[in-house]
């Protein structure tokens, strides 16, 4: 079964972005990788808000999410993705330099599908990214885009009660 979709990389470290883009292109060139540098930009892209309100909305196959982000942190991005019916089944893998138990546990509590500590060593980090891509973009079968559309329609017609997605107050002040 051929799967399609895009990858969203939410990362503010330039070197990590470059390495991840290189590995993802090597592993599966069929996937387009979108990069956002902060949590607010990621939420706007995912939910079609702000500068992305009138742009075609990508269908994401995977989100690679750093935790320590400007504007809106990774935990808040993760919570908003997993609390929204139209995105709750979207696989989110945390890529963080942290190996703190509280960060790992909080990520899973908020709905992360995986947690990978960024290796300092280039080869180890490359290997981890390859394994992530191999599983999440290759072996893993994802729900069809129709599932997300059905949930969006239920939300729009009021069948499901959900809170609106709103970036942090600080992000609102920047507009």
C-alpha positions as CSV (number, residue, x, y, z in Angstrom):
1,X,0.0,0.0,0.0
2,X,1.5,3.3,-1.0
3,X,0.9,6.0,1.5
4,X,1.2,9.7,1.0
5,X,1.3,12.8,3.2
6,X,3.7,15.4,4.4
7,X,6.1,15.5,7.3
8,X,6.1,18.5,9.7
9,X,9.3,19.2,11.5
10,X,8.9,21.6,14.4
11,X,12.5,22.5,15.3
12,X,14.3,25.8,16.1
13,X,17.9,24.4,15.8
14,X,19.2,25.1,12.3
15,X,21.7,22.2,12.4
16,X,19.0,19.7,13.5
17,X,16.7,21.0,10.7
18,X,19.4,20.5,8.1
19,X,20.3,17.0,9.2
20,X,16.7,15.9,9.5
21,X,15.9,17.3,6.1
22,X,18.8,15.4,4.6
23,X,17.9,12.1,6.2
24,X,14.2,12.4,5.4
25,X,15.1,13.1,1.7
26,X,17.4,10.0,1.7
27,X,14.8,7.8,3.3
28,X,11.6,8.7,1.5
29,X,11.7,11.4,-1.1
30,X,8.0,10.9,-1.7
31,X,7.2,12.9,1.5
32,X,7.5,16.7,1.5
33,X,9.0,18.1,4.7
34,X,7.6,21.3,6.1
35,X,9.7,23.1,8.7
36,X,8.4,25.5,11.3
37,X,10.7,27.2,13.8
38,X,8.3,27.8,16.7
39,X,5.2,26.3,18.2
40,X,2.9,29.1,17.1
41,X,3.9,28.7,13.5
42,X,3.4,24.9,13.8
43,X,-0.2,25.3,15.2
44,X,-1.0,27.9,12.5
45,X,0.1,25.5,9.7
46,X,-1.6,22.4,11.2
47,X,-4.9,24.2,11.8
48,X,-4.9,26.6,8.8
49,X,-4.8,29.8,10.9
50,X,-3.0,33.1,10.6
51,X,-0.8,33.3,7.5
52,X,-1.9,29.8,6.5
53,X,-5.7,30.6,6.6
54,X,-6.1,30.8,2.8
55,X,-3.3,28.4,1.8
56,X,-3.9,24.8,0.8
57,X,-3.7,22.7,4.0
58,X,-1.2,19.9,3.9
59,X,-2.1,16.4,5.0
60,X,0.5,15.3,7.5
61,X,1.7,11.8,7.8
62,X,4.0,12.6,10.8
63,X,5.0,15.4,13.1
64,X,8.5,15.5,14.5
65,X,8.3,17.9,17.4
66,X,11.0,19.4,19.6
67,X,9.9,20.4,23.1
68,X,11.9,23.5,23.8
69,X,10.4,26.0,21.2
70,X,9.9,29.7,21.1
71,X,6.4,31.3,21.4
72,X,4.5,28.1,22.2
73,X,6.4,25.1,23.7
74,X,6.2,21.6,22.3
75,X,4.0,20.3,25.1
76,X,1.3,22.8,24.3
77,X,1.6,22.0,20.5
78,X,1.3,18.3,21.4
79,X,-1.8,18.9,23.6
80,X,-3.6,21.0,21.0
81,X,-2.9,18.4,18.3
82,X,-4.2,15.5,20.4
83,X,-7.2,17.4,21.8
84,X,-8.5,18.3,18.4
85,X,-10.7,15.6,16.7
86,X,-9.4,16.4,13.3
87,X,-5.7,15.8,14.3
88,X,-5.8,13.5,17.3
89,X,-4.8,10.4,15.2
90,X,-1.9,12.3,13.7
91,X,1.4,10.6,14.7
92,X,3.6,12.9,16.8
93,X,7.1,11.8,17.7
94,X,9.0,13.9,20.1
95,X,12.7,14.7,19.1
96,X,14.3,16.3,22.2
97,X,17.7,16.6,23.7
98,X,16.1,16.0,27.1
99,X,16.1,12.6,28.7
100,X,14.4,13.9,31.8
101,X,11.7,11.5,33.1
102,X,9.2,14.3,33.6
103,X,9.6,15.4,29.9
104,X,9.2,11.8,28.6
105,X,6.2,11.0,30.9
106,X,4.5,14.3,30.1
107,X,4.9,13.8,26.4
108,X,3.2,10.4,26.6
109,X,0.6,11.7,29.0
110,X,-0.3,14.4,26.4
111,X,-0.6,11.8,23.6
112,X,2.9,11.5,22.0
113,X,3.3,8.4,19.8
114,X,7.0,8.2,20.5
115,X,9.9,9.9,22.2
116,X,13.4,9.9,20.9
117,X,16.3,11.6,22.6
118,X,18.5,13.5,20.1
119,X,21.9,11.9,20.0
120,X,24.9,14.2,20.2
121,X,26.8,11.9,17.8
122,X,25.9,12.5,14.1
123,X,25.8,8.8,13.2
124,X,23.5,8.0,16.1
125,X,21.1,10.9,15.4
126,X,21.1,9.9,11.7
127,X,20.3,6.3,12.5
128,X,17.5,7.3,14.9
129,X,15.9,9.5,12.2
130,X,16.2,6.7,9.6
131,X,14.4,4.3,12.0
132,X,11.7,6.8,12.7
133,X,11.2,7.4,8.9
134,X,11.3,3.7,8.2
135,X,8.6,2.9,10.7
136,X,6.3,5.9,10.6
137,X,6.5,6.5,6.9
138,X,6.9,3.0,5.7
139,X,5.7,0.1,7.9
140,X,3.0,1.9,9.9
141,X,-0.5,2.0,8.4
142,X,-2.2,5.3,9.1
143,X,-5.9,6.1,9.2
144,X,-7.2,7.5,5.9
145,X,-7.6,11.2,5.4
146,X,-11.4,10.6,5.3
147,X,-11.3,9.8,9.0
148,X,-10.0,13.3,9.7
149,X,-12.6,14.9,7.4
150,X,-15.4,13.0,9.1
151,X,-14.3,14.3,12.5
152,X,-13.9,17.8,11.1
153,X,-17.5,17.6,9.8
154,X,-18.8,16.4,13.1
155,X,-17.0,19.2,14.9
156,X,-18.4,21.8,12.4
157,X,-22.0,20.6,12.8
158,X,-21.7,20.6,16.5
159,X,-21.8,16.8,16.9
160,X,-18.7,17.0,19.0
161,X,-17.8,19.6,21.6
162,X,-14.3,20.9,21.3
163,X,-12.4,23.9,22.6
164,X,-11.1,26.3,19.9
165,X,-7.4,26.1,19.2
166,X,-5.8,29.3,20.4
167,X,-2.0,29.9,20.6
168,X,-0.7,31.3,23.9
169,X,-1.6,34.9,24.9
170,X,1.9,36.0,24.0
171,X,1.4,34.9,20.4
172,X,-1.8,36.9,20.2
173,X,0.1,40.0,21.2
174,X,2.5,39.6,18.3
175,X,-0.2,40.0,15.6
